[in-house]
Amino acid sequence: MYKKWGKALKLLSADPGYPSLQTHEIEPLSRRYEMKVWQSYLENKTSGAMRMYWVYGPDQKDITIIGLEPHPEDKKNGAYDRISLSDL
């Protein structure tokens, strides 16, 4: 996992929109934290695939990692409510 996270951090710092990261906003988390929360892939097509959650800031061009969690299996029924992220 350490190697996968290191690779993802390098890609994220170079280009948050890099295709293999599959970066996208997680609207339920954005509503909860009142700022855009993004998710990027560390793994794909594996049970419990790990995801990195992050926000822009605190300064311009900064990215702050706020969580490393397995992808919720069920996107329905408040799955993202169970994601526990660092305090912002």
Secondary structure, DSSP 8 states (H G I E B T S, - for coil): -HHHHHHHHHHHHH-TT-GGG--EE-HHHHHHHTS--EEEES--SSTT-EEEEEEE-SSTT-EEEEEEEE--S-SSTTGGGG------
